[in-house]
Amino acid sequence: MIKRGVLAVIAVFIVWSILDFIIHGVLLQSTYEATADLWRPMEEMKMSMMYLVTLLFIVCFVAIYGFLIANKSVLSGVIFGVLFGLATGISMGFGSYSYMPIPLTLAWSWFFGTVVQATIAGAIVGTILKS
């Protein structure tokens, strides 16, 4: 179980990082450029911290699924991912919108992006950790 858990963490981290690049580095690039006054300049961004935060987030995601989901299957993983994505997407997108002067389109993008990422992560975890 531990080996499959580590494999799940690695697989989700790789896929999540690719999706982060597509969502934030490609699809939302013009939105971030239009709101540049809200963000650190690229040379001041703490990318190693961002990767560490992502890794810890994924470890928690996999651990919650592994310890709390009894019927481990691809379907259980997808359902878990959708629910996890909705919870974190609401917080990330609209929670941030409530106190940061970001465009509403960015809040929606963060919300949907998080739901998509967590759903895919759930499918991966469900596949790797299935009973």
Secondary structure, 3 states (H helix, E strand, C coil): CHHHHHHHHHHHHHHHHHHHHHHHHHHCHHHHHHCHHHCCCHHHCCHHHHHHHHHHHHHHHHHHHHHHCCCCCHHHHHHHHHHHHHHHHHHHHHHHHHHCCCCHHHHHHHHHHHHHHHHHHHHHHHHHCCC
